[in-house]
Amino acid sequence: MGPPSARYTIRISGHLGATLLSAFPAMAWEWRGPETVLTGVLDQPELYGVLAEIEALGLDLLEVRQLEPQGRSPEPGDTCSP
């Protein structure tokens, strides 16, 4: 049994057009300022596949963040450091 799936957000520099966004069919996307943000539930091999595709396309990766599961309240002392 592999690692469980998790929800990720991936920030990429620039506005990706329809052709580049089609390379990430499992991810929802939105533009935030000068960046494109991809969000989706991925297992570890899928995450590595998305990251490999970003590299292969020569995109500027800014951040990959695993999001907390829905329904969890922040505990005192929790931080959001990158």
ABEGO torsion letter per residue (X at the ends): XBBBBBBBBBBBBEBBBAAAAAABAABBBBBBEABBBBBBBBBAAAAAAAAAAAAAAGBBBABBBBBBBBGBBBBBGBBABX
